[in-house]
Amino acid sequence: MTFGKWPEEIHISEDQLSRIKSATSAKTTPMSIDKDSMTGIFAGSGKEPYQVNLDSCTCGDFHRRKLPCKHIYRLAIELGVLNIRAESGVNKNSQISLEAAVGELENLCDESQQTIKSFLYEGLFHKESVFSVLASECGEDILSCNLLNTVDNPQVALRALKRNQIIAILDQHDIVGFKRNLSRENLARWCIDNVSNLWDVFPTIYTFKFAEDFQTSQRRAYSYLLRKFDWEFVYDIDAGCEKKVPHGAKCSDIKIIFRKGEKPEIQGNPNTYYFPNDRVTELLTQYGYNRCLNGFEPVDR
């Protein structure tokens, strides 16, 4: 095992074997790799990332020892120079922040934001990784959103259509040879295998996956969109019916103060709802979508 300027015997010492082991950890996942120049960028302990090639690294370990550090070994693994299996993970230092993610969302029309909200739901709660939507059901601006990467996956794309919609489109174009009792998945597969001009027959469908650097802020971005658009239902005892409040809003705290010889004093309004005091709410206020900014009283369903 050797690469760069390093003789093979260097890598068998106990210290170097320890660094090779560290290189395979998900925590050492690089921020980026340039295979043409055979260089990499790794998150550092400070503000500046480490610049790495097969002969040197800007980290403190290499500066002190002048021997391959874990970053150099991981670069060699990523480039295929070392045939060692390494775990991959999310590098938090290279991730899109919640603030940046919300900024990307607010560059989109409401229809595209709602589409991404549905993608987040499928990804967070149903572990889906690829998503599709009819172009007619969202804005074209979604194609330029940095939270998403486009994917060429016709099988997933056709999931945007119901089974009877696929059959109706095939009938409209006088396409025959398929069994009408096929499941949607098998019908989609038949279309892919037998309809040569697939996207001349079917409507435009966008297919995406989330960008690799949009992982750690997904759940809070989803909360932002829920609080912005969605509703929850509460029962109004006095009115004897259900009413609605913004999703995630909670009733204000009620305090009952007892003083000797006086009637109990109620402080707070049981009919007023507020969002939690967190970063998501701060961003809703910043962009002008905090529906609970001055308190929200339930409205008719």
C-alpha positions as CSV (number, residue, x, y, z in Angstrom):
1,M,0.0,0.0,0.0
2,T,1.5,3.3,-1.1
3,F,0.6,6.5,-2.8
4,G,2.0,10.0,-3.4
5,K,5.5,10.5,-2.1
6,W,5.1,8.0,0.8
7,P,7.1,4.8,1.0
8,E,5.1,1.7,1.8
9,E,6.8,1.0,5.2
10,I,5.5,4.3,6.6
11,H,1.9,3.0,6.7
12,I,2.4,0.0,8.9
13,S,3.3,1.7,12.2
14,E,0.8,1.8,15.0
15,D,0.4,5.5,14.8
16,Q,-0.4,5.4,11.0
17,L,-2.7,2.4,11.3
18,S,-4.7,4.5,13.9
19,R,-5.0,7.3,11.4
20,I,-6.1,4.9,8.6
21,K,-8.8,3.7,10.9
22,S,-9.9,7.3,11.7
23,A,-9.9,8.0,8.0
24,T,-12.7,5.4,7.4
25,S,-15.0,7.0,9.9
26,A,-18.1,8.8,8.7
27,K,-16.9,11.8,10.7
28,T,-14.0,12.2,8.2
29,T,-16.4,12.5,5.3
30,P,-14.9,15.2,3.0
31,M,-16.7,18.4,2.1
32,S,-15.6,18.0,-1.5
33,I,-13.3,16.0,-3.7
34,D,-11.7,17.1,-7.0
35,K,-10.7,13.9,-8.8
36,D,-9.0,15.7,-11.7
37,S,-6.6,17.6,-9.5
38,M,-6.6,14.8,-6.9
39,T,-7.3,17.2,-4.0
40,G,-9.9,17.4,-1.3
41,I,-11.4,19.8,1.2
42,F,-12.2,18.7,4.7
43,A,-13.9,20.5,7.6
44,G,-11.4,21.8,10.0
45,S,-11.5,22.5,13.8
46,G,-11.5,26.2,13.1
47,K,-13.3,28.4,10.5
48,E,-11.0,27.5,7.6
49,P,-11.3,24.0,6.0
50,Y,-8.3,21.8,5.4
51,Q,-6.8,21.8,1.9
52,V,-5.6,18.2,1.2
53,N,-3.6,16.5,-1.5
54,L,-1.9,13.1,-1.4
55,D,1.4,14.6,-0.2
56,S,0.3,17.2,2.3
57,C,-2.5,18.7,4.4
58,T,-3.1,22.0,6.2
59,C,-4.2,20.3,9.4
60,G,-2.3,20.5,12.7
61,D,-1.5,16.8,12.7
62,F,0.3,16.9,9.4
63,H,2.1,20.2,10.3
64,R,3.5,18.6,13.5
65,R,4.4,15.1,12.2
66,K,5.0,15.6,8.4
67,L,3.4,12.2,7.9
68,P,0.0,11.2,6.4
69,C,-2.9,12.3,8.5
70,K,-6.4,10.9,8.5
71,H,-7.4,13.5,5.8
72,I,-4.7,12.3,3.4
73,Y,-5.7,8.7,3.9
74,R,-9.4,9.5,3.4
75,L,-8.5,11.4,0.2
76,A,-6.6,8.4,-1.1
77,I,-9.6,6.2,-0.3
78,E,-12.0,8.6,-2.0
79,L,-9.8,8.7,-5.1
80,G,-9.6,4.9,-5.2
81,V,-5.8,4.9,-4.5
82,L,-6.4,2.9,-1.3
83,N,-8.8,-0.1,-1.6
84,I,-10.3,0.4,1.9
85,R,-14.0,0.7,2.7
86,A,-15.0,3.9,4.4
87,E,-18.2,5.0,6.0
88,S,-20.0,8.1,4.6
89,G,-21.9,10.6,6.6
90,V,-23.2,14.1,6.7
91,N,-20.6,16.7,7.2
92,K,-22.3,19.3,9.4
93,N,-19.8,21.9,8.6
94,S,-20.7,21.8,4.9
95,Q,-24.4,21.8,5.3
96,I,-26.9,24.4,4.3
97,S,-28.0,26.3,7.4
98,L,-31.7,26.7,8.3
99,E,-31.5,30.4,7.5
100,A,-30.1,29.7,4.1
101,A,-32.6,26.9,3.4
102,V,-35.5,29.2,4.3
103,G,-34.0,31.9,2.1
104,E,-34.0,29.4,-0.8
105,L,-37.6,28.5,-0.1
106,E,-38.7,32.1,0.0
107,N,-37.3,32.6,-3.5
108,L,-40.0,30.2,-4.7
109,C,-43.7,30.6,-5.4
110,D,-46.1,29.2,-2.9
111,E,-46.9,26.2,-5.1
112,S,-43.2,25.2,-5.3
113,Q,-42.9,25.6,-1.5
114,Q,-45.9,23.4,-1.0
115,T,-44.3,20.8,-3.3
116,I,-41.0,20.8,-1.3
117,K,-43.1,20.5,1.8
118,S,-44.6,17.3,0.4
119,F,-41.1,16.0,-0.5
120,L,-39.9,16.7,3.0
121,Y,-42.8,14.8,4.5
122,E,-42.1,11.8,2.2
123,G,-38.4,11.9,3.0
124,L,-38.6,12.4,6.8
125,F,-41.5,10.1,7.6
126,H,-41.5,7.5,4.7
127,K,-37.8,7.4,4.0
128,E,-38.3,8.2,0.3
129,S,-35.2,9.6,-1.4
130,V,-36.4,10.5,-4.9
131,F,-39.6,12.6,-5.6
132,S,-41.7,13.5,-8.6
133,V,-44.3,16.2,-9.4
134,L,-46.2,17.2,-12.5
135,A,-44.8,20.4,-13.9
136,S,-48.3,21.7,-14.0
137,E,-48.7,21.4,-10.2
138,C,-45.7,23.5,-9.2
139,G,-43.8,26.6,-10.3
140,E,-41.0,26.3,-12.9
141,D,-38.8,28.1,-10.3
142,I,-38.4,24.8,-8.5
143,L,-35.9,23.8,-11.1
144,S,-33.4,26.4,-9.9
145,C,-33.8,25.7,-6.1
146,N,-30.4,24.8,-4.6
147,L,-32.1,22.5,-2.1
148,L,-32.9,20.0,-4.9
149,N,-31.0,18.1,-7.6
150,T,-32.8,16.9,-10.7
151,V,-32.8,13.1,-11.3
152,D,-33.4,11.1,-14.4
153,N,-35.6,8.3,-13.1
154,P,-38.7,7.6,-15.3
155,Q,-40.0,4.9,-12.9
156,V,-40.2,7.5,-10.1
157,A,-41.4,10.2,-12.5
158,L,-44.5,8.2,-13.4
159,R,-45.4,7.9,-9.8
160,A,-46.8,11.4,-10.2
161,L,-49.6,9.9,-12.1
162,K,-52.4,7.6,-10.9
163,R,-52.9,4.2,-12.5
164,N,-56.1,5.3,-14.3
165,Q,-54.3,8.4,-15.6
166,I,-51.6,6.4,-17.2
167,I,-54.1,4.1,-18.9
168,A,-56.1,7.2,-20.1
169,I,-53.0,8.7,-21.6
170,L,-52.1,5.4,-23.3
171,D,-55.6,5.1,-24.7
172,Q,-55.5,8.7,-25.9
173,H,-52.4,7.9,-28.0
174,D,-53.8,4.5,-29.2
175,I,-51.0,2.6,-27.5
176,V,-51.9,-1.0,-27.0
177,G,-50.3,-4.2,-25.7
178,F,-50.5,-3.6,-22.0
179,K,-52.7,-5.5,-19.5
180,R,-55.2,-3.2,-17.9
181,N,-55.1,-5.0,-14.6
182,L,-51.4,-4.2,-14.0
183,S,-50.4,-2.4,-10.8
184,R,-49.2,1.2,-11.2
185,E,-45.6,0.2,-10.7
186,N,-45.8,-2.6,-13.3
187,L,-47.7,-0.4,-15.7
188,A,-45.0,2.3,-15.4
189,R,-42.4,-0.3,-16.1
190,W,-44.3,-1.5,-19.2
191,C,-44.4,2.1,-20.5
192,I,-40.7,2.6,-19.9
193,D,-39.9,-0.6,-21.8
194,N,-42.4,-0.2,-24.6
195,V,-43.1,3.5,-25.3
196,S,-40.1,4.8,-27.2
197,N,-41.1,8.4,-27.1
198,L,-42.1,8.4,-23.4
199,W,-42.1,12.2,-22.8
200,D,-43.8,13.0,-26.1
201,V,-46.7,10.8,-24.8
202,F,-46.8,11.8,-21.1
203,P,-46.9,15.3,-19.6
204,T,-43.8,16.9,-18.2
205,I,-42.8,15.5,-14.8
206,Y,-40.0,16.9,-12.6
207,T,-38.0,14.3,-10.6
208,F,-35.7,15.4,-7.8
209,K,-33.6,14.3,-4.8
210,F,-32.5,16.5,-2.0
211,A,-29.1,18.1,-2.3
212,E,-26.4,16.4,-0.3
213,D,-25.7,19.6,1.7
214,F,-29.4,19.9,2.6
215,Q,-29.7,17.2,5.3
216,T,-29.3,18.6,8.8
217,S,-31.8,21.4,8.4
218,Q,-34.6,19.4,6.7
219,R,-36.7,18.8,9.7
220,R,-36.7,22.5,10.8
221,A,-37.3,23.7,7.2
222,Y,-40.3,21.3,7.2
223,S,-41.5,22.9,10.5
224,Y,-41.2,26.4,8.9
225,L,-43.4,25.4,6.0
226,L,-45.9,23.7,8.3
227,R,-46.2,26.8,10.5
228,K,-46.5,29.0,7.4
229,F,-49.2,27.1,5.6
230,D,-50.9,24.4,7.6
231,W,-53.6,24.3,10.3
232,E,-54.5,22.3,13.4
233,F,-58.0,21.9,14.9
234,V,-59.0,22.6,18.4
235,Y,-62.3,22.2,20.2
236,D,-64.0,25.4,21.4
237,I,-66.0,24.3,24.5
238,D,-67.9,27.6,24.6
239,A,-68.9,27.5,20.9
240,G,-69.4,23.7,20.9
241,C,-67.5,23.2,17.7
242,E,-64.0,22.7,16.2
243,K,-61.9,25.7,15.2
244,K,-58.5,26.0,13.6
245,V,-55.2,27.5,14.6
246,P,-51.8,27.6,12.7
247,H,-49.9,24.4,12.8
248,G,-47.6,24.2,15.8
249,A,-49.2,27.0,17.7
250,K,-49.8,26.5,21.4
251,C,-52.3,28.1,23.8
252,S,-50.8,30.9,25.9
253,D,-49.9,30.0,29.5
254,I,-52.7,30.7,32.0
255,K,-51.9,31.7,35.5
256,I,-54.4,31.7,38.4
257,I,-53.3,34.0,41.2
258,F,-54.8,33.5,44.6
259,R,-54.9,36.3,47.2
260,K,-56.3,35.9,50.6
261,G,-59.8,37.3,50.8
262,E,-59.9,38.1,47.1
263,K,-61.4,36.4,44.0
264,P,-58.8,34.4,42.1
265,E,-57.3,36.4,39.3
266,I,-56.8,34.8,35.9
267,Q,-53.8,36.1,33.9
268,G,-53.4,35.2,30.2
269,N,-55.9,34.5,27.5
270,P,-57.0,30.8,27.0
271,N,-58.1,31.6,23.5
272,T,-54.8,33.1,22.3
273,Y,-52.2,30.9,20.6
274,Y,-48.5,31.5,19.9
275,F,-45.7,29.7,18.1
276,P,-42.7,28.4,20.1
277,N,-39.9,30.8,20.8
278,D,-37.3,29.3,18.5
279,R,-35.3,29.9,15.3
280,V,-38.2,28.7,13.1
281,T,-40.5,31.3,14.5
282,E,-37.8,34.0,14.3
283,L,-37.6,33.3,10.5
284,L,-41.3,33.4,10.1
285,T,-41.3,36.8,11.7
286,Q,-38.4,37.9,9.6
287,Y,-40.2,37.0,6.3
288,G,-43.5,38.3,7.5
289,Y,-45.3,35.0,7.9
290,N,-45.6,34.7,11.7
291,R,-49.4,34.2,11.9
292,C,-49.1,34.2,15.7
293,L,-46.9,37.3,16.1
294,N,-49.6,39.2,18.1
295,G,-51.4,36.1,19.3
296,F,-53.9,34.1,17.2
297,E,-57.4,33.4,18.3
298,P,-59.0,30.3,16.8
299,V,-61.2,30.8,13.7
300,D,-64.1,28.8,12.3
301,R,-63.0,25.6,10.5
